[in-house]
Amino acid sequence: MIQLEVLRYNPETDQEPRFQRYEVPFRDDWVVLDALNHVKEEIDPTLSYRWSCHMAVCGSCGMMINAEPKLACKTFVRDYRGVIRVEPLRHFPVERDLITVIDDFVAKLARVKPWLMPKEAPANGEYRQTPAQLKRYKQFTLCINCMLCYAACPEYGLIPGYLGPAAITLAHRWNRDSRDGGCDRCPALRRDLRGLIRRDLPCLRCRKRVVAAGREEEGKNESELHVQCVELCRRLSPLRKRSTPRSVSG
């Protein structure tokens, strides 16, 4: 048997969140999402959380698992000893139990105008790209909007107006696309990124946090995205001389 300690919060009845502990069977092939599904189906049908594909494709089941942002469908219970604590993603308001309000995340994705703004009309009715041109931005199209990087990024929690790593990466995806001429999205990015640079370029510190937290494939991808976030900062805003960024503890 394993024990799950799950954050519970019902805004209609609870004044503040609380933890509730459940005992579920141990199976070597179970992930945390399987354990949560067992709780909901066999023990407590009132437990609320998001999930859909169970294949690390939809990004719905992002949660804090023992204080680390992870996809519940890729996190095996066999990798933990003792109580497994499950909480909603950090830095987001809690709607109910493990469900967070993601309106701010969606609004910030929209701020970077994430669509093709053509430089010119395509010849013969279609755009053409070489494999090398596609390779320049392809990795940035693989984001599944799981929001793990937002939960791992301390600056997102500290700066209300900060676009966040996923939105900046999405903008960079279009900036690297040879078909795109969308300079309209640059002013908002310049304002955002110059503000960050005045704070000693916290993208560097956030990247360290994500690398520390991400021992899964999406963690590796996020660390690469943060490298490109720094590259975008350098390209859009001249850097002033500054001290070495401090690391983030915790």
Secondary structure, 3 states (H helix, E strand, C coil): CEEEEEEECCCCCCCCCEEEEEEECCCCCCEHHHHHHHHHHHHCCCCCCCCCCCCCCCCCCEEEECCEEEECCCCEHHHCCCCEEEECCCCCCEEECCEECCHHHHHHHHHCCCCCCECCCCHHHCCCCCHHHHHHHHHHHCCCCCCHHHHHCHHHHHCCCCCCHHHHHHHHHHHCCCCECCHHHHHHHHHHHHHHHHCCCCHHHHHHHHHHHCCCHHHHHHHHHHHHHHHHHHHHCCCCCCCCCCCCCC
